[in-house]
Amino acid sequence: MTAECAVPDAADHPARPPGGRRAAVVPDPAEPARRGRSRLADLGLVAALALVGGAAFRPVFSGHDLRVILPVSAVLPVVLAAALTGRRHRPPPVVVTVAAWSAGFVVWAAATVASPAGGIGRRLGLVRTGALTGWARLLDTALPAPPRADLLLVPAVLTWLAAAIGAELALRTRTRLLPALPGAVLLTVAAAFAAPTAGPRLPLAGGFAALAVVLLRMRRAAPSARGPATVARTCCALIAVVAVGVGLAGGPLRVPTGRAPADPRALRHPGAAALADLDPLSRLAGWTAHPDQVLFRAGLTPAPAGPAVLRLAVLDRYDGADWSTTARYLPAGQAIAARPDDRRTPAPGPTGGRPATVTQDLTIAALGGDLVPAVAGLRRFTVTPPATVTPPATRTTAPAGDRRDAPGHFAVAPADGTLARTAPLPAGTRLRLVSTPPAELTADQLLALTVSRIRQNTPHLAVPDGVPAVLRSLAGLATRGGVSPYQRAALLRQYLMATFTFDPTAPAGHTLAHVDHFLAQTRRGTSEQFATAFVLAARLIGLPARLVVGFVADDPGGGARLVRGADALAWAEIDFDGAGWLPFFPTPRAGEARGAAVAGSARGESPAQTSLVNAVLRATTVRPGPVDGAPAGHGGPAGRGRSATSDWPHGVRVASAGTGLAVLGYLAFASVLPVLRRRRSARVDGARRRITTAWQRAIELFADAGRPMPTAATPNEVALAAAGVLDETGLTALRGLAELATLALFDDDAGGRWDAVAGRHAADEAWRQVDALEHALRRATPRRRRLAHRIAPRTVAVEIHRLRELRSGSPVLAASWQPRGGPCRGEADRTERTGTTRGVRDTVPLSPVRAAHPREVRGGTSPNAPGSRPKTRPRAPSGTG
């Protein structure tokens, strides 16, 4: 019998010379250059990840303040880390690198971002303040934040830290995904800082995920180190990426929810802004008592048709005696960011593209106080020169690096969009405001509106104890027959205007006693009493309402509008799902000539708005369907409108669900993968290859059961080692399979017997022995251990590798085995005769376990029962079958 043996792939395993010693490995001179290029590529990806994470800070600031700061903060620490490492394989000690990139940040920040502070001492102090406490000041500032140096240092230092730590991890560890962790943390923190701003974060998350995948591919282990452990870590890393990505999408990266944004600013309780006047309702009587006094001059571009309504303050908390606001006024720069929970659709521009804006040029006269009147939808504001210099007694000190030279600072209430100055408004102060007013809705759209039931509207439904009975009966009587929330509010407005009389000379006041006296006795009241009665009645019937104080500037027919004391007015706003806060003007026209010029004569409504409300009042049915023109997802029945906001609890739930789905998918894949490989292994071409594949499967079963066979063991030794593991049935199957594998490997197949029917039957018998062996190993291995091994990432990686080998037709396991004494004689002879190595690729090596040499079989020693000849020796299949 001429022997034929399988030769390992020389590309994967260097040849071993006769005698069993492995040849000396010659180092590749190009390896250091390849490692250097790979290291530079990893560091470049780390810098890109830090840049993408820091880019989430862009909505926090207006303009292009971070266009240069972020790229430099992401690149410089990586360059420093690469320079310190140089061409050495190991970076310097951690203390050295941390000191280097920390000093580098201080020098760079002091030379660039903190340069407006002045001297070097002031610059270093500003860098220290911005790095340590800038995050707190940024949380206490309305967005977009002003481009102050102490605030700009927050994204700079966080991006620098993410890039520096990521570079250190890339240079000091071999893990494939860990260097991306600092960038992921930076992306999460930046998205939390930008939570109150509108706009999607998913593009940034997608870009970050793409870069993370590239990093995974680039940080592949060296060919000699690529193994199941590396693949297993990759699988776990991919599952982590999926879980974190889904969590970010459900948390700060915006998923549709019915909740308001989860803003970390809500966890802070800074001191209130030093404002002198937050309750202009107490000054309303004084303004109406001097109807001809000019308060300010307003120039509107473009000029609206009819009266212009300017909001001064929003009051939403009422205790039965006084109105106050729950809004927090935060320091602001020169803009207010659009909130993600703002459900109003901006009015379209003249060309139907960008939303229409209204520019207001205000010149303060006798207004006084701190509050600034503005058209609804305020977005930008600034003091225009020439500006009156603020007296030293009222001047506030700006932090170093503040580039605003206006007298006093702005403060905004992001919840209601009102504006104030932290210094009084002296006469002559000029301001320019830019607003984006909401779009006007049709009568059908107004009728289809539903009440907004977000959690933040709970205070807008509260009524104090002791509400007059007349007010309760009025609320039910006035709104009887209303077919929709908006129509009920319109009926309430109409009832107050038709039943009661506006009297500017009536005693001022808005307590419950004043309201009771107004409704039950005099039936004559001021604007604040009409507005208070409307808001309380609306809350009693379940409409979230609040009180607004402002001005109504009549159209002079050209030029600026003079706003006098007669134009002061109080009205109400109700929150509707899909439309936001809509105004209602319940004060009727003055009943006397002396009050005809007072703002309480319902000048808040233009003729078009009055016609629209009357059309709503005439409607008897509501057309079903969403509100056309409202933002997507915000119309229709109550509860259907949802705002795309950030919600951390929801994000945790979504991340948990995504992780659970990923784990379930992994478990299903790990369970199905061995079955698929078993079927493919049993169907390989050729009877001899099927038998040797079956033997390979047997060796793998021992390894999977935690009983790996020793390297270079013969089938005889494999059976001996398995004697203490298997029962008699399993040992019988293993011995029969070993003899079939030995014959399939070393038989020369002179007559093509293996391709006949008998060869196929022998292959079927080999796989039956494998099945019997597998059942025996299952009986010998605890179930918990089997399951743990089946779902282990390393096992999955090994199964994937084996399945890929089967599909490619290459050996199932590239072993470094060769029979003792060098290559087999039969193969050597065949090589000498033909110059080829036919059969090298056609035969699968048995395993890392050495197969028996032919003379061990011929010498009378069974490869299955050591020391004794088997009673029945397997024969090669005959040519006749």
Salt bridges, closest charged atoms under 4 A:
GLU4 OE1 - ARG688 NH2 3.52
ASP9 OD1 - ARG841 NH2 3.38
ASP28 OD2 - ARG34 NH2 2.68
GLU31 OE1 - ARG34 NH2 2.63
GLU31 OE2 - ARG35 NE 3.23
ASP42 OD2 - ARG219 NH1 3.32
ASP65 OD1 - ARG403 NH2 3.56
ASP140 OD1 - ARG268 NE 2.94
ASP150 OD2 - ARG137 NE 2.84
ASP150 OD2 - ARG148 NH2 2.96
GLU168 OE1 - ARG172 NE 2.65
ASP263 OD1 - ARG265 NH1 2.99
ASP277 OD2 - ARG283 NH1 2.88
ASP316 OD2 - HIS460 NE2 3.47
ASP322 OD1 - HIS510 NE2 3.94
ASP341 OD1 - ARG339 NE 3.10
ASP342 OD1 - ARG344 NE 3.10
ASP342 OD2 - ARG379 NH2 3.49
ASP361 OD1 - ARG432 NE 2.66
ASP402 OD2 - ARG404 NH2 3.06
ASP402 OD2 - HIS409 NE2 3.68
ASP444 OD2 - ARG623 NH1 2.89
ASP503 OD2 - ARG524 NE 3.42
ASP503 OD1 - ARG594 NH2 3.97
GLU528 OE1 - HIS510 ND1 2.69
ASP554 OD2 - ARG603 NH1 2.48
ASP555 OD1 - ARG561 NH2 3.80
ASP567 OD1 - ARG603 NH1 3.53
GLU573 OE2 - ARG311 NE 3.13
GLU573 OE1 - ARG546 NE 3.04
ASP575 OD1 - ARG343 NH2 2.59
GLU592 OE2 - ARG524 NH2 2.72
GLU592 OE1 - ARG594 NE 2.43
GLU605 OE1 - ARG493 NH2 2.82
ASP647 OD2 - ARG259 NH1 3.38
GLU700 OE1 - ARG677 NH2 2.61
GLU700 OE2 - ARG802 NE 3.42
ASP704 OD1 - HIS789 NE2 3.18
ASP704 OD2 - ARG802 NH1 3.91
ASP727 OD2 - ARG779 NH2 2.91
GLU728 OE2 - ARG735 NH1 3.94
ASP747 OD1 - ARG753 NH2 3.11
ASP764 OD1 - ARG690 NH2 2.81
GLU765 OE1 - ARG768 NH2 2.91
ASP771 OD1 - ARG678 NH2 2.57
GLU774 OE2 - ARG778 NH2 3.30
GLU799 OE1 - ARG677 NE 2.66
GLU799 OE2 - ARG802 NH1 3.51
GLU805 OE2 - HIS801 NE2 3.60
GLU827 OE1 - ARG830 NH1 2.93
GLU856 OE2 - ARG820 NH1 3.86
GLU856 OE2 - ARG850 NH1 3.58
